[in-house]
Amino acid sequence: MRGTADGRRYLPIAEHGLIGDLRSVALVGTDGTIDWYCCPAFDAPSVFASILDAERGGCFELAATVPARTKQFYFPDTNVLMTRFFTEDGVGEVQDFMPLDGESAEAERHRLIRRVVCVRGSIPFRTRVAPRFDYGTRPHTVRLNGETALFEADGMALALTSTVPLEADGPDVRGDFKLSEGESAVFALDKVGGDVTPRRCAHTEAEEQFAATVAYWRRWLASSRYRGRWREMVHRSALTLKLLTYAPTGAIVAAPTTSLPERLGGERNWDYRYVWVRDAAFCVYALLRLGFTGEAEAFMHFVTRHISPGDGKHSGPLQIMYGIDGRTDLPERTLDHLEGHEGSAPVRVGNAAADQLQLDIYGALIDSIYLYDKWAKPISSGQWDDVCALVDWVCAHWDQPDEGVWETRGGRKNFLYSRLMCWVAIERAIRMATRRGLPADLPRWRECRDTIYRRIMSRGWSEERRAFVQHEDGDVLDAAVLMMPLTKFIAPTDPKWLSTLDVLTEELVSDSLVYRYDPESSPDGVRGDEGTFSICSFWYVEAMVHAGRIDEARLAFEKMLTYANHLGLYAEEIGHTGEQQGNFPQAFTHLALISAAFNLDRALG
């Protein structure tokens, strides 16, 4: 644990587990503290945010009051989190979970249950519940009635029920209690209002909800078809992706947090609680590969309902990201009253990159539609009309400079990856039209596809570097080109590609970890450096698999697994000393892990 200058403490990002109810999530630290929770949805203002400001953010503490070692694990094959406390006088555990009530009225309760059990000896515990509504900007009152506390702020009320006595402490409540072997205590936090009223969670109900939540997750995971070598890590990634799904719309958020720094003390802090179009193909690919057709179908319904030509602004017919409810307005602002994780300001909510032009999203989206049409269910005539409109737009606009896949804020360039994914958009649409006999302007599409191909091969290749580079007529390396063989643009054994792979290995790879690019060589408009990008590390594994370098790929994959946290979770980046950096956990990273594991398994036989 690291400390701030005035003694307030922050747990490292990796020292957290995740629970959720398919509408929002909570991050639970290895010390038993919930220090991130937005209610009632992923992108709602936070109630607990001490991960972003230890003093003003708010938290839900629950821990032994005597010195203890802690260990954290998931109840097998579930998203029920167990935090164990080992003391001189006994062993206890906190069981954290959020029941899944589907479409029932109880789903609006967004219940969060914390059950404390003493399994050996006896242990004194303490809890402190300190909500700070609306990112700590909205004052609240607290009313205590025996074992129920009602926290009320303008527009939001939370009820805490407990099986042990509580006492008021200013705007917070506290409780001290001692458990002996076999005894337990239950805390339940509910969003109340309207038809949802405070309701105690007795020991028997907690036991029933625990069993029902375990059964839900195990039943869901049982539909996985993955039987490969890395089953535990792949299934943990699948369970994590499911937690990042917003059930009412089928959306999948990039990450459930905002502004966790890509480098401590740096300003690369962004809000990732939205749906990136770029993730679409990776989501659909990973979910269908594992056999989760229901989730892939729900995501495609979100795409069809909310991401269609004409929704966009000056940046084109599509935005690069959308709200979990499909909204397009995601204004970015800074919360200057929060100091940021370990003092890493600014804390941002909203995302100004939503207005950027990123041409790669058209390839990602149409590739996802192609995969869904091929492996799951044929797309409708209306969806095909949308595909045609998007492809026609790409044919007319592919040669514009844009902000690129990494959302740089340093000016538009002719990025190779953007060209590559425009080629993918057209090529996949041609495949669909040809396979199903669908109407299309095939002569125009083929001519445009071939023009993009020749442009990449001539101006995206640097004779001096002997590699494909970040943008046209440049010499900067970029890990995004690892997607060239993965999208079937170039043969994975093509001499130009193998040369590129060697140069990337030499300059952007460090112990299997891959940097996106060098910000000094390619200024991106944001100060400071960053860690290695975990999705790129898994792309690297796949690229080596396709190139036939199986032993190297397997070693790189096994090394990447050692960088996961104690629960098998990954943030966006990995720092110089192996620490997790950036928003956590990151959907993109877990999607790439699933894809790399699947393809490496297949290559190994």
C-alpha positions in Angstrom: 0.0 0.0 0.0 1.3 3.4 -0.9 0.7 6.6 1.0 0.1 10.3 0.1 2.0 13.2 1.5 -0.5 13.8 4.3 -0.8 10.2 5.3 -4.0 9.2 3.5 -3.6 5.8 1.9 -4.4 4.3 -1.5 -4.4 0.7 -2.5 -2.7 0.0 -5.8 -5.2 -0.4 -8.7 -4.4 -4.1 -8.9 -5.3 -4.7 -5.3 -9.0 -4.9 -6.2 -11.7 -7.3 -7.2 -15.0 -6.7 -9.0 -18.6 -7.5 -8.2 -21.7 -6.4 -10.1 -25.3 -6.9 -11.2 -25.1 -6.3 -14.9 -26.0 -2.6 -14.4 -23.1 -1.3 -12.3 -20.1 -2.7 -10.4 -18.2 -2.1 -7.2 -14.5 -2.4 -6.7 -13.5 -4.1 -3.5 -10.0 -3.7 -2.1 -7.9 -6.5 -0.6 -8.4 -4.6 2.7 -12.1 -5.1 2.5 -13.0 -1.5 1.5 -15.4 -0.7 -1.4 -13.8 2.3 -2.9 -15.6 2.6 -6.2 -19.3 2.2 -6.8 -21.6 4.1 -9.1 -25.3 3.7 -8.6 -27.6 2.8 -10.4 -25.5 2.4 -13.6 -21.9 2.3 -14.8 -21.9 5.9 -15.9 -23.9 7.3 -13.0 -22.2 9.6 -10.5 -20.2 7.8 -7.9 -21.4 7.0 -4.4 -18.0 5.6 -3.3 -14.9 7.0 -5.0 -12.1 6.9 -2.5 -10.0 5.2 -5.2 -10.0 8.7 -6.8 -9.8 10.7 -3.5 -9.1 9.0 -0.2 -10.6 11.8 1.8 -13.5 13.2 -0.2 -14.5 10.2 -2.4 -16.5 8.1 0.0 -16.1 4.4 0.9 -17.6 1.4 2.6 -15.0 -0.1 5.0 -15.4 -3.6 6.5 -12.4 -5.2 8.1 -10.9 -6.9 11.2 -9.9 -4.3 13.8 -6.8 -6.3 14.8 -3.7 -6.8 12.6 -4.5 -9.2 9.8 -3.1 -10.7 6.6 -5.7 -10.7 3.8 -6.2 -12.9 0.8 -8.8 -12.4 -1.9 -10.3 -14.9 -4.4 -13.5 -15.6 -6.3 -15.9 -18.3 -5.2 -15.1 -20.8 -8.0 -16.7 -20.1 -11.4 -18.6 -17.0 -10.1 -18.3 -13.3 -9.6 -18.8 -13.7 -5.9 -15.8 -12.2 -4.2 -14.2 -13.5 -1.0 -11.8 -11.4 1.1 -10.2 -13.5 4.0 -8.7 -12.0 7.1 -6.1 -14.1 9.0 -5.5 -12.9 12.5 -3.7 -14.3 15.6 -7.1 -15.3 17.1 -9.0 -16.5 14.1 -9.9 -16.5 10.5 -12.8 -14.5 9.0 -14.0 -13.7 5.5 -16.2 -11.0 3.8 -18.4 -12.3 1.0 -19.3 -9.6 -1.4 -21.8 -9.9 -4.2 -24.7 -8.2 -6.0 -27.8 -10.4 -6.6 -29.1 -10.6 -10.2 -32.8 -10.1 -10.3 -33.3 -9.8 -14.0 -36.2 -7.6 -15.1 -38.0 -7.8 -11.8 -38.8 -4.8 -9.7 -36.1 -5.9 -7.3 -33.5 -5.2 -10.0 -34.2 -1.5 -9.2 -32.9 -2.1 -5.7 -29.4 -2.6 -7.0 -28.7 -4.5 -3.7 -25.1 -4.9 -2.6 -24.6 -7.6 0.1 -21.6 -7.9 2.3 -21.7 -11.0 4.5 -19.0 -11.4 7.2 -18.3 -14.9 8.6 -15.9 -16.0 11.3 -14.7 -19.4 10.2 -12.2 -20.1 13.0 -11.6 -18.6 16.5 -13.0 -15.1 17.1 -12.4 -11.8 15.4 -13.4 -8.2 16.2 -14.7 -6.3 13.1 -15.5 -2.7 12.3 -17.5 -1.1 9.5 -17.8 2.5 8.3 -20.2 3.5 5.6 -19.4 6.9 4.2 -21.3 7.6 0.9 -20.4 10.8 -1.0 -23.1 11.4 -3.6 -22.4 12.8 -7.1 -18.7 12.4 -7.0 -18.6 14.0 -3.5 -20.4 17.2 -4.5 -23.9 16.6 -3.2 -24.5 16.8 0.6 -26.7 14.2 2.3 -28.5 13.5 5.5 -28.4 10.3 7.5 -31.3 8.9 9.6 -30.6 6.0 11.9 -33.3 3.7 13.1 -31.8 0.8 15.0 -30.1 -1.4 12.4 -31.2 0.6 9.4 -29.5 3.8 8.1 -31.1 6.0 5.4 -28.7 8.2 3.5 -30.6 10.9 1.5 -29.3 13.4 -1.0 -31.1 15.4 -3.6 -32.5 12.9 -6.1 -30.9 9.8 -4.5 -31.4 7.7 -1.4 -29.6 4.6 -0.1 -30.6 2.4 2.7 -28.1 0.3 4.7 -29.6 -2.5 6.7 -27.5 -4.5 9.2 -27.8 -7.4 11.5 -25.5 -5.7 14.0 -26.0 -2.3 15.8 -25.0 0.9 13.9 -24.3 4.3 15.2 -24.2 7.7 13.5 -20.9 9.5 13.0 -21.6 12.8 11.3 -22.7 12.0 7.7 -21.5 8.4 8.1 -22.4 5.4 10.1 -20.2 3.0 12.0 -20.5 -0.4 13.7 -18.1 -2.4 15.9 -18.9 -6.1 16.5 -17.2 -9.3 17.4 -17.8 -12.7 15.8 -17.0 -16.1 17.1 -16.6 -19.3 15.0 -19.7 -20.0 13.0 -21.3 -16.5 13.5 -22.0 -14.0 10.8 -23.1 -10.5 10.2 -24.9 -9.2 7.1 -24.9 -5.7 5.6 -27.1 -4.8 2.6 -27.0 -1.5 0.7 -30.0 -0.7 -1.4 -31.1 2.1 -3.7 -34.5 3.1 -2.4 -37.3 5.4 -3.6 -40.6 5.0 -5.4 -41.8 1.4 -5.0 -38.5 0.3 -3.5 -38.5 0.7 0.2 -35.8 -0.2 2.8 -35.9 -4.0 3.6 -33.7 -5.8 6.0 -31.5 -8.6 4.8 -31.7 -11.3 7.4 -29.2 -14.1 7.7 -31.5 -16.6 5.9 -32.1 -14.2 3.0 -28.4 -13.5 2.7 -27.8 -17.2 2.5 -30.4 -17.7 -0.1 -29.2 -14.7 -2.2 -25.6 -16.0 -1.9 -26.7 -19.5 -3.3 -28.8 -17.9 -6.0 -26.0 -15.6 -7.2 -23.5 -18.5 -7.2 -26.0 -20.6 -9.2 -26.6 -17.8 -11.7 -22.9 -17.3 -12.5 -22.2 -21.1 -12.7 -25.2 -21.6 -15.0 -24.0 -18.8 -17.2 -20.4 -20.1 -17.4 -21.6 -23.6 -18.2 -22.5 -22.6 -21.7 -18.8 -21.8 -22.5 -17.3 -24.1 -25.2 -13.7 -23.4 -24.3 -11.8 -26.5 -23.2 -8.3 -25.4 -23.8 -5.1 -25.1 -21.8 -5.9 -21.8 -20.1 -9.4 -22.5 -19.0 -9.2 -20.7 -15.7 -7.9 -17.4 -17.2 -10.2 -17.5 -20.2 -13.2 -18.2 -18.0 -12.2 -15.4 -15.6 -12.0 -13.1 -18.6 -15.4 -14.2 -19.8 -16.9 -13.6 -16.3 -15.3 -10.2 -16.2 -16.7 -9.3 -19.7 -20.2 -10.3 -18.5 -19.8 -8.0 -15.5 -19.1 -5.1 -17.9 -22.3 -5.8 -19.7 -25.3 -3.4 -19.2 -28.2 -5.8 -19.3 -31.0 -3.4 -20.2 -29.4 -2.6 -23.6 -26.7 -5.3 -24.2 -23.9 -2.6 -24.2 -20.5 -3.5 -23.0 -18.4 -0.8 -21.4 -14.7 -0.4 -22.1 -14.0 -0.3 -18.3 -16.2 0.4 -15.3 -14.0 3.2 -13.9 -12.9 6.7 -14.8 -9.5 8.5 -14.5 -7.4 5.7 -13.1 -4.0 7.0 -14.3 -2.0 5.4 -17.1 1.0 6.8 -15.2 1.0 7.9 -11.6 1.2 11.7 -11.5 0.4 12.0 -15.2 -2.6 13.5 -16.9 -3.5 10.5 -19.1 -6.7 9.9 -17.2 -9.9 9.2 -19.1 -13.5 8.1 -18.6 -14.0 4.6 -20.0 -17.6 3.9 -18.8 -19.0 4.0 -22.4 -19.4 1.7 -25.4 -16.6 2.0 -28.0 -17.5 0.9 -31.5 -13.9 -0.3 -31.9 -14.6 -3.0 -29.3 -17.5 -4.4 -31.3 -15.7 -6.9 -33.5 -13.5 -8.1 -30.6 -16.6 -8.5 -28.4 -18.5 -10.5 -31.0 -15.5 -12.6 -31.9 -14.6 -13.5 -28.3 -18.2 -14.1 -27.2 -19.0 -16.3 -30.2 -15.8 -18.2 -30.0 -16.7 -19.2 -26.4 -20.3 -20.0 -27.3 -22.0 -17.0 -25.6 -24.4 -16.4 -28.5 -26.9 -14.6 -26.3 -24.5 -11.9 -25.3 -23.3 -11.5 -28.9 -26.9 -11.1 -30.0 -27.7 -8.6 -27.3 -24.6 -6.6 -28.3 -25.7 -6.7 -31.9 -29.2 -5.5 -30.9 -27.5 -2.5 -29.2 -25.5 -1.9 -32.4 -28.6 -2.1 -34.6 -30.7 0.1 -32.3 -28.2 2.8 -31.5 -25.3 2.7 -34.0 -26.7 3.3 -37.4 -25.8 5.7 -40.2 -26.9 9.3 -39.6 -26.4 9.3 -35.9 -23.0 11.0 -36.1 -22.0 14.6 -36.3 -19.3 16.3 -38.4 -17.0 13.3 -37.7 -19.1 11.0 -40.0 -22.2 8.8 -39.8 -20.9 7.1 -36.6 -19.5 8.3 -33.4 -16.5 6.4 -32.0 -18.3 5.8 -28.7 -21.8 5.9 -27.3 -23.5 5.9 -23.8 -24.7 2.6 -22.4 -28.2 3.8 -23.3 -27.1 4.7 -26.8 -26.9 8.5 -26.2 -24.4 10.5 -28.3 -23.8 13.5 -26.1 -20.8 12.7 -23.7 -19.4 16.1 -22.7 -16.1 16.0 -20.9 -15.5 17.9 -17.7 -12.9 17.8 -14.9 -13.8 17.3 -11.2 -11.2 19.6 -9.7 -12.3 18.9 -6.1 -11.0 15.3 -6.4 -7.2 14.9 -6.2 -7.1 11.7 -8.3 -5.7 8.3 -7.6 -2.5 9.0 -5.5 -2.7 12.6 -6.5 -3.0 11.9 -10.3 -5.2 14.7 -11.5 -7.3 15.5 -13.4 -10.3 13.4 -12.7 -12.5 13.5 -15.8 -16.1 12.5 -16.5 -17.4 12.3 -20.0 -15.1 11.9 -23.0 -14.3 14.6 -25.6 -12.9 12.0 -27.9 -16.5 11.1 -28.8 -16.3 13.9 -31.4 -13.1 12.6 -33.1 -12.9 11.2 -36.6 -11.6 7.7 -36.3 -12.0 5.8 -39.5 -11.0 2.4 -38.1 -14.4 2.1 -36.3 -16.1 1.3 -39.6 -13.9 -1.8 -40.2 -14.4 -2.9 -36.5 -18.2 -2.5 -36.8 -18.7 -4.2 -40.2 -16.3 -7.0 -39.2 -18.5 -7.7 -36.1 -21.6 -7.8 -38.3 -19.8 -10.1 -40.7 -18.8 -12.5 -37.9 -22.3 -12.4 -36.4 -23.8 -13.1 -39.8 -21.4 -16.0 -40.4 -21.4 -17.7 -37.0 -24.6 -16.8 -35.3 -27.6 -15.5 -37.3 -28.0 -13.9 -40.8 -28.4 -10.2 -40.6 -31.7 -8.6 -41.7 -32.3 -6.6 -44.9 -32.5 -3.4 -42.8 -29.1 -4.2 -41.3 -27.7 -4.8 -44.8 -29.0 -1.5 -45.9 -27.1 0.2 -43.1 -23.9 -1.8 -44.0 -24.2 -0.6 -47.6 -24.6 3.0 -46.5 -21.6 2.8 -44.3 -19.4 1.1 -46.9 -20.4 3.7 -49.5 -19.4 6.4 -47.0 -16.0 4.7 -46.4 -15.4 4.5 -50.1 -15.9 8.3 -50.4 -13.9 9.2 -47.2 -11.2 6.6 -46.4 -8.3 8.8 -47.5 -8.9 11.6 -44.9 -6.4 12.1 -42.1 -8.0 11.3 -38.7 -7.2 11.0 -35.0 -6.5 7.3 -35.2 -7.1 4.2 -33.1 -5.3 5.7 -30.0 -7.4 8.8 -29.9 -4.4 11.1 -30.1 -5.0 14.8 -29.3 -2.0 16.0 -31.4 -3.6 16.5 -34.7 -4.9 14.3 -37.5 -2.6 12.1 -39.6 -2.9 9.5 -42.3 -2.7 6.5 -40.0 -2.0 3.1 -41.4 -4.4 1.4 -39.0 -7.2 3.6 -40.1 -6.6 2.7 -43.7 -6.3 -1.0 -42.8 -9.7 -1.0 -41.1 -11.3 0.9 -44.0 -10.0 -2.0 -46.2 -11.6 -4.5 -43.7 -14.9 -2.6 -43.8 -15.1 -3.0 -47.6 -13.6 -6.5 -47.8 -16.0 -8.0 -45.2 -19.0 -6.3 -46.9 -17.9 -7.8 -50.2 -17.7 -11.3 -48.6 -21.2 -11.0 -47.1 -22.7 -9.7 -50.4 -21.0 -12.5 -52.4 -21.8 -15.3 -49.9 -25.5 -14.4 -49.6 -26.1 -12.8 -53.0 -27.0 -9.5 -51.4 -27.3 -6.4 -53.6 -24.2 -4.2 -53.6 -22.2 -1.9 -55.8 -19.5 -4.5 -56.0 -17.4 -3.0 -58.9 -17.0 0.3 -56.9 -16.3 -1.5 -53.6 -13.7 -3.8 -55.2 -11.9 -0.9 -56.9 -11.8 1.1 -53.6 -10.7 -1.9 -51.6 -7.8 -2.5 -54.0 -6.8 1.2 -54.1 -6.6 1.1 -50.3 -4.5 -2.0 -50.4 -2.0 -0.5 -52.8 -1.8 2.7 -50.8 -0.9 0.9 -47.6 1.7 -1.3 -49.4 3.3 1.7 -51.0 3.0 4.6 -48.5 2.6 2.6 -45.2 5.8 0.7 -45.8 9.2 2.3 -44.8 12.1 1.0 -46.9 14.4 2.5 -44.4 12.8 0.9 -41.3 12.0 -2.3 -43.2 8.7 -2.2 -41.5 5.1 -1.0 -41.8 4.8 2.3 -39.8 2.3 4.3 -37.9 1.3 6.8 -40.6 1.9 7.4 -44.3 5.4 8.6 -45.4 6.7 8.4 -41.8 9.1 6.1 -39.9 7.3 5.9 -36.4 6.5 2.3 -35.3 3.1 1.5 -33.9 1.9 -1.7 -32.4 -1.5 -1.3 -34.1 0.0 -2.7 -37.3 0.0 -6.1 -35.4 -3.6 -6.3 -36.7 -2.4 -6.5 -40.3 -2.2 -10.4 -40.4 -5.0 -10.8 -37.9 -7.4 -9.1 -40.2 -6.1 -11.2 -43.1 -4.8 -8.1 -44.9 -1.3 -9.6 -45.3 -0.1 -13.2 -45.2 1.5 -13.8 -41.7 4.6 -15.2 -43.4 5.0 -12.4 -46.0 8.6 -11.2 -45.9 7.5 -7.6 -45.4 5.4 -8.7 -42.4 8.1 -10.9 -40.8 10.5 -8.0 -41.1 8.0 -5.7 -39.5 7.5 -8.2 -36.7 11.2 -8.4 -36.1 11.5 -4.6 -35.9 8.5 -4.3 -33.5 10.0 -7.0 -31.3 13.3 -5.1 -31.2 11.9 -1.6 -30.5 8.5 -1.9 -28.9 8.6 -5.2 -26.9 9.9 -5.5 -23.4 9.7 -9.0 -21.8 6.7 -9.9 -23.9 5.0 -6.5 -23.0 4.3 -4.2 -26.0 4.3 -0.4 -26.1 1.7 1.2 -28.4 4.3 3.7 -29.8 6.9 6.1 -28.5 5.2 9.4 -27.6 8.5 11.2 -28.0 8.8 10.1 -31.7 5.0 10.6 -32.3 3.7 13.4 -30.0 0.1 12.7 -29.2 -0.9 16.0 -27.5 -0.8 14.7 -23.9 2.2 15.1 -21.5 4.0 12.2 -19.9 4.9 8.6 -20.9 2.8 5.5 -20.3 3.1 1.8 -19.7 2.9 -1.1 -22.1 -0.5 -1.7 -23.6 -1.9 -5.1 -22.6 -4.1 -5.5 -25.6 -1.1 -5.0 -27.9 0.8 -7.7 -25.9 -2.0 -10.2 -26.7 -2.1 -9.0 -30.3 1.7 -9.7 -30.4 1.1 -13.3 -29.2 -1.5 -13.9 -32.0 0.7 -12.3 -34.6 3.6 -14.7 -33.6 1.1 -17.7 -33.7 0.1 -16.8 -37.2 3.7 -16.4 -38.2 4.5 -19.9 -37.0 6.6 -18.8 -34.1 4.6 -21.0 -31.7 7.2 -21.4 -28.9 7.9 -17.7 -28.7 4.1 -17.0 -28.7 3.5 -19.5 -25.9 6.3 -18.0 -23.8 5.0 -14.5 -24.4 1.5 -15.6 -23.5 2.6 -17.3 -20.3 4.6 -14.3 -19.3 1.6 -12.0 -19.9 -0.4 -14.2 -17.5 2.0 -13.5 -14.7 1.2 -9.8 -15.0 -2.5 -10.3 -14.1 -3.5 -9.4 -10.6 -4.3 -11.9 -7.9 -7.7 -12.6 -9.4 -6.7 -12.8 -13.0 -7.8 -9.2 -13.9 -6.0 -6.7 -16.1 -6.1 -2.9 -16.3 -5.3 -1.1 -19.6 -1.5 -0.9 -19.1 1.4 -2.4 -17.2 4.0 -0.1 -15.7 7.8 -0.5 -15.6 7.8 -2.5 -12.4 4.8 -4.7 -13.4 2.0 -2.7 -11.7 -1.4 -2.3 -13.3 -2.1 1.2 -14.7 -5.2 2.8 -16.2 -8.9 2.0 -15.9 -9.6 -1.4 -14.3 -10.5 -4.0 -15.4 -10.3 -3.3 -19.1 -12.6 -5.1 -21.5 -10.3 -4.8 -24.4 -7.5 -6.6 -22.6 -9.7 -9.5 -21.6 -11.2 -9.8 -25.1 -7.6 -10.0 -26.5 -6.6 -12.6 -23.9 -9.5 -14.8 -25.0 -8.7 -14.5 -28.7 -4.9 -15.1 -28.1 -5.7 -18.2 -25.9 -8.1 -19.6 -28.5 -5.7 -19.2 -31.4 -2.6 -20.4 -29.5 -4.5 -23.5 -28.3 -5.5 -24.2 -31.9 -1.9 -23.9 -33.1 -0.6 -26.2 -30.4 -3.2 -28.8 -31.3 
